[in-house]
């Protein structure tokens, strides 16, 4: 099936998509003729729409209705028919103002705020994936005693990421030994990535003990380096509010609403789909292009953000009927803001 469309077919297809995005209702040729100055008659528009239907770009939801776009139509629309404009100045200012309020916080806070604001501005579900910290650089390490046989280790990474891990102790150790080990770990590990720490910890801590208690605690770190400095197997998925989506007509049916609730309650459903989207620029998967059949009625629009060794994605998901021009502009701008604020 050829993707080559004439100028007339492109104009009619774009008009149908614009109307459906705006109204969520099937569109007829008379409506297109009245609403859009295409310079052709309603009869010609009707024939063109029939041809587009035969080629898989439009379909009738039922026999007496107008036509609505298919996933194939949205793909052509995104790739060829819409202009890639910058976001509306008011939306751009809102994004910057809201995200800048969290600029001094950790990256997780910035991502949560970005997902929330994107959802409000686009009326979709804001989504993000926090970066994996395996290649993040350790800025400092803190050891806090929480019980006689347990420490809390706090790893603070450059860029604002933090991770906490409980460290089990073989016996009660004096506070001086904990302070001494904390000093040694910071001196010898700061500036390294978690991967470097995990694979070279034994060599880096050799001959660093200054007493039996200190030696005992350092041995705990050496023996358990694989577990203590191993980042989570999967990055965290960040979701904004689902309320904007729930109010859209696509989710008036119980089945669609159940799918939406499942997505928000089980973010692992989204994790695999989002983690594949690490390439630069904006990525758009529409309906059946999503590998998971449960996402076949959704479009996911994301853009990768990167700062040094940290990388992740941010964007929105919603029904295939979404305002693509606005969404693409805002998602791209949001990813650039996140990169700037993480830096």
HELIX and SHEET records of a PDB file:
HELIX    1   1 UNK A    7  UNK A   23  1                                  17    
HELIX    2   2 UNK A   29  UNK A   35  1                                   7    
HELIX    3   3 UNK A   42  UNK A   54  1                                  13    
HELIX    4   4 UNK A   71  UNK A   76  1                                   6    
HELIX    5   5 UNK A   77  UNK A   81  3                                   5    
HELIX    6   6 UNK A   89  UNK A  100  1                                  12    
HELIX    7   7 UNK A  107  UNK A  122  1                                  16    
HELIX    8   8 UNK A  175  UNK A  189  1                                  15    
HELIX    9   9 UNK A  194  UNK A  205  1                                  12    
HELIX   10  10 UNK A  212  UNK A  223  1                                  12    
HELIX   11  11 UNK A  225  UNK A  228  1                                   4    
HELIX   12  12 UNK A  243  UNK A  246  1                                   4    
HELIX   13  13 UNK A  249  UNK A  251  5                                   3    
HELIX   14  14 UNK A  254  UNK A  265  1                                  12    
HELIX   15  15 UNK A  268  UNK A  275  1                                   8    
HELIX   16  16 UNK A  287  UNK A  289  5                                   3    
HELIX   17  17 UNK A  293  UNK A  295  5                                   3    
HELIX   18  18 UNK A  324  UNK A  342  1                                  19    
SHEET    1   A 2 UNK A  58  UNK A  60  0                                        
SHEET    2   A 2 UNK A  67  UNK A  69 -1                                        
SHEET    1   B 5 UNK A 237  UNK A 239  0                                        
SHEET    2   B 5 UNK A 125  UNK A 129 -1                                        
SHEET    3   B 5 UNK A 310  UNK A 319 -1                                        
SHEET    4   B 5 UNK A 298  UNK A 307 -1                                        
SHEET    5   B 5 UNK A 282  UNK A 286 -1                                        
SHEET    1   C 3 UNK A 138  UNK A 147  0                                        
SHEET    2   C 3 UNK A 150  UNK A 157 -1                                        
SHEET    3   C 3 UNK A 162  UNK A 168 -1                                        
END                                                                             
